[in-house]
Amino acid sequence: MSESTRTTVALYCGVAVLSVLCVLPSLIGILADQLHWTDRVVGQFASADLGGLVVGTVIYGRAARRLTSAYVLIGGGLLLVAANLLSMLSNDSISIVVLRCVGGIGTGLSIGVCYAVFAHGRPARNLGIFQVGQQVLSIGGPWVLPAVAARWGWQACFAVLAAVAFPVLVIGRGVAGVSISPGDSKTGRTRIATPPSIWFAVAGMVAYFVGQGAIWAYVERIGSAAGIRSDAVQESLSICAFFGLVACAIPILAGVRHGRMYPLVASFCAAVTGLLLVGSASVPVYRFAVSIFMIGWTVFAAYQFEAIVDADAVGTATLSLSTATYVGFMIGPVLAGELATVGGYNLIRWLCIATNTIALVSLIPICLLSPTKATR
């Protein structure tokens, strides 16, 4: 398979297996309302998929050199489709959470392959296009899922998600031949230590997605708690996804011609502005807040990913990026659920501001101290 074919297949499959995360706020709102879930259960549900996802990415990362990429992608997709269909038959939160964890393992295996494909060629461009697909689902989710749930019940939402993931079983063979193992495609060498500054940036990525996972799981609840009507919240989430879609063009078109620190700092400021305003009871302010937050998230994540990949001459840290992303996403909702129970939703916003700051600081060594202009 050509690199362009593998990339195209990976882009669809990556978006498809992450469909639950793309529509998470809308799905949580539906389940919380129809099944009367508490904030703690909401956090457990959001983290279940992510917990399994982390397990799956760890398995892939540890065994990447011994696994056939196409079989891993298809096998992961099969686990996810089965978990989505079985979730339709469950009525209690415990069984749903367990099934979501199983589905998450499938997602983790599949997304590990997809990230390996993205790391070849132009990582920021690939990740930017990947984010476009996620934003398309995020735009459609707040419109489609509530309508489906209103007509057929919450179970039908999982049928929709299974249908989105099913094509992975058919086209997954298109990634055959991809491989990223320590030292294989970047230097041709092995047993070279990865600099501490790169692992510091990877740790910052974990922290970053702790905050993103926390706020993303509860952004719908935050709007509802502020007194905004449910339909206005769902509409706002769709609008914010549209702006995230537009923001995907920034790393795709701009690349690194102006360096990476400028877009990283600008996107950080945008996200923090949104976090400070998202608790407003005003619908226009809430819409502005979630939209500018999404713009900041989209741009920052793309440049963060490429900065680490570009600085990682050995390739060891590159293998860990999908794990780092979803470890953070797994921890975030659980931590947010506890914070919301103890001190309300404002604590979640401040948690996200803190983790965004940590992520920005962690990138300074590899962005400013690197000898290459592209990295700066």
N, C-alpha and C positions, 0 to 999 in steps of 0.2 A: 504493500500500500504506500502511496505517496504521502509526504508530510502534510500536504494540504487536505487530503482525504481524511487522514487520521485526526487532524485538528478539527475538521468539520463534524466528524462523528463524535469526538470528545466534547465539543461545544454543546451539541444537542443532549448527549447522554448526561453530561454534568448538570445541565439545567434541569433535566427531567428527574434525576434522582434527588435533587435538592428542592423539588416542588413543595414539599411540606414546609420547609423553612421559608420559602418565598411567600407563602400565603399564611404564615404562622399567626400573625395578629388576627386576621379574619377568622381562621379556623378556631383559635382559642376563644374568640368572642362567641362563636356559635356554640361550641361545646360548653363553655361556662354558663351560657344562658339556658340552653336546653337540658343540660345535665346538672345544673346548679352546683358547679365546682367552686371551691374556695381558692383564694390566691395561692395557697400552698400546693394544692393539687394542680393548678395551672402551671406552676413552676416545675413540678415533677413531670408533667406531660411534655412541656417544652424541652426539658433536659433529657428525656428518655431517648428520643430520636438521636439527640446529639451525643449522649453517652455511648450508644451503640455505634454511632458514626466514628467516634474517637477510637473505639476498639477495632473497627474495620480498617481505619487508616493506619493504626499501629501495626496490625497484621500485615497489611500491604507493605508498609515501610520496612518491616523487619525481614520480609521474605520476597522483596521485589525482584531480586536477581534469580529466584527459583520459581517464579510464577509466570504463567502465560497470560499476558495482559488481556487478550480478548476473552479468555475463559473467566478471568477474574471479573471483568466488567459485566459480562452476561450473568454470571453466578450472583453477583451483587444485585443486579437488577431483578433477578428472579426472587431473591429473598425479600426485596422491597415490595414487589407486586403482591406476593403472598401475604405479607404483613398488612398491606393496605386492605386487601380483600377480607382477611380475617378480622380486622378492626371493625368492619361493618357488622359483624355478628356478636360483638361484645357490648355489654351494657354497663359494666362496672369499671371504675377508673383504674383499678389494679391490673386487670387483664389488658386494658387498652395501653397502659404504660408499658407493660411487658412486651406486648406486640410491637409497640413503637421502638423499643430498644432493639428488637430483632431486625426490624426494618432498617434501623439506623446502621446496624452492622453491614447490611447489604449496601447501603448508601456509602459508607466509609470505604468499602472495598472498591466500589465503582469510582468514587471521586478521587481516590488515590491514583488510579490509572489516568483519569482525566487531567489531574494536576501535573503528572509526569509528561503528558503531551504538551500542556500549556508552557512548560518550562523550556521547551525547544523553540528556536526561532526568535520571535519577539514577544517576550512574556507579558509586558504591559498591554500590548495590542490584543493578545489572546485573552488575557483576563478582562480587558475592557469589553470585548465582544461577549465573553461569558457573562458579564454583568448585564449586558443588554438583554440577553435571554431571561435572566432572573427578574429583571425589572418588568419585562413583558408579562410574566406570570404574576408579579406583584400588582400590576395594573389590573389584570383581569380577575384576580382572586377576590377582591372586595366586591366585585359586581356579580361574579358567577356563583361563588360558594353560598352567600346568603340567599340568593334566589333558588338554588338547588335545595338548600336545607329547608327553606320555607315550604317548598312543594313536596319533597320526599323525606325530609328529616335529616339529621346530622350524618346518618350512615352513608347517605348518597355522596357526601363530600369525599369520603375515602374511595368510593367507586371512581370518581373523577380523577383523583390522584393516581389510582392504579392504571387508569387509561393513559394518563400522561407518561407514566414510566414504562408501559408495556413495549413501546418501540425499541427500547434498549436491548431487549432480548433478540430483536431481529437484526439490528444494525451494529451490534457490539463487536462483531468480527472485524469491523473497519479499523480498529486500533491495533491490529496485529503488527508486531514488530517494534513497538515503542518500548523504551527502557531508559530509566535513569537510576544508576547505581553509583555509589561513591567513586568518583574519579573516572567514570566510563566515557562521558561525552564532553567533558570540559577540559581535562588536562591529560587524560590517558594514564594517569598515575593513581596509585592507591596508597593507603597508609600515610596520608598527609594530614596533619592536624588542622582543623578548622579554627580560624582565629576567634578569640573570645568575643571580639566586637560583633561578630556575626551571630553568635549564640545569644548575646545581649539583645540584638535586634529581634531574634526569634522569640525570646522571652517577652519582649515588648509587644510582639504580635499576639501572643497568648493573652496578655493583659488587655490589649485593645479589643479583642473579641469577647472577653468577659463582659466588658461594658456594652458592646454592641448587642450581644445576646441578651443581656439584661433588659435593655431599653426596648429592643425589638419585640420581645415576648410580652411586654406590658404597655406598649404605646397605645394600643386600643383601650386598655383598661384605664390608663391615665386620662385619656380624653373623656371617657364615660364618667369617671369619677369627678371630673371638673364640671360636669353638668351638660356636656355636649351630647346632642341626640345621636343615637346609634347610627342612623343613616348618614348623618353629617360626618361622623368619625370614619365610616367605611369609605365615603366619598373622598375624604381628606387623604386616606391611605392610598387610594388609587391615584390621586393627584400627585402625591409625593413620589410614588413609583414612576410616574411620567417624568418628573424632574430628574429622578435618578437615571432614567433612560437617556435623557438629554446629556446628563453629566458624563455618561460613559464615553461620549465622543471626545472628551478632553484628553484622556491618556491615549486614545486611538489616534487622534489627529495631531496633538501637540508633541507626543513622545517625550523626549528628554532634551529638546533643543534649548530649553531655559533651565536645565538642571532639574533636580528633584526636590530640593529644599523649598523652593518657592511654592510649587503646588501642594506640597505636604503641609506647610505652614498655613497657606490660604484655606485649604480644605479643613484643617484642624479648627481654624477660627469659625468657619461656617458651621461645623458640627456643634461646637460649643454654644454658638448663638442660638441654634435650634433647641439645644438642651435646656438653656436658660428660659426659653419661652414656651416650651411644650406643655407646661402645666396650666396655661391660660384657659379661662372659661369662654373666651371669645373664639368663635369659629374661624374667622379670618386669621387671627393670630396663631391658632393651633395649626391651620393649614400651612401657613408660612413656616412655622417652626419645624414641622415634620418634613416639609419639602427641602428646606435648606440643610437640615440634618442629613437627609438622604443624599443630597449633592456632596456634602462633605465626606460622608462615609464612602461613597462610590469612588471618588477621586483619590482619597487617602489610601484606601485598600489597594488600588491598582499600583500606585507608586511605591507603597510599602513592599508589595510582593516583588516588583521588579528590582528594587534597590537591594533586597536580600539575595535574589537569584544572581544578579550581576556581580555582587561582591563575593559570592560563594564560588571561588575558583575550583574547589574540590568537588562540590556537588552533594556533600553529606547533609548540609542544612536544608538544601532544596527538597530532599526527600521528606523532611519533617514539617514542611510548611502547611500541608493540608491537615496534619495532626494538630499543629499549633493553632490553626484557625478554629478547629472544631472542639478542641479541649476548652478554649475560651468560651465558645458558644455553649458548650455543655454546662460549664460552671455558672455562667451568667444568669440564666433563668432561675436556677435553684437558689443562688445567692439573692437574686432580686425578690423571689417569693418570701424569703425569710425577712429581708429588709422591709418589704411592704407590710408584712404581718406585724413587725415590731414598731416601725416608725413611719409608715406611709410611703407613697410613691415618690416624694421628693428625694428620699435617700437613694433611690435608683438613679435619678438624674445626676446627683453628685458623684455617685459611683462611676457613671459613664464619663463624666468630665475628668475624673482622676485617671481613669485608665487610658483615655485619649492622650492625656498629658504624658503619661509614662511611655506610651508608644512613640510619641514624637521625639522625646528625649532619647529613647533607645536607638533611633535611626541616625542621630547626629554623628556618631563616630564613623559609620560606613558612608554617610553622604558627604561629610565635610573633610574627613581625613583620608579619603581614598585618593590615590594619585590620578585617577582617570576623570576627565572632565564630564563624561556622561553620568558618572555616579554623583558628582556634585550637583 
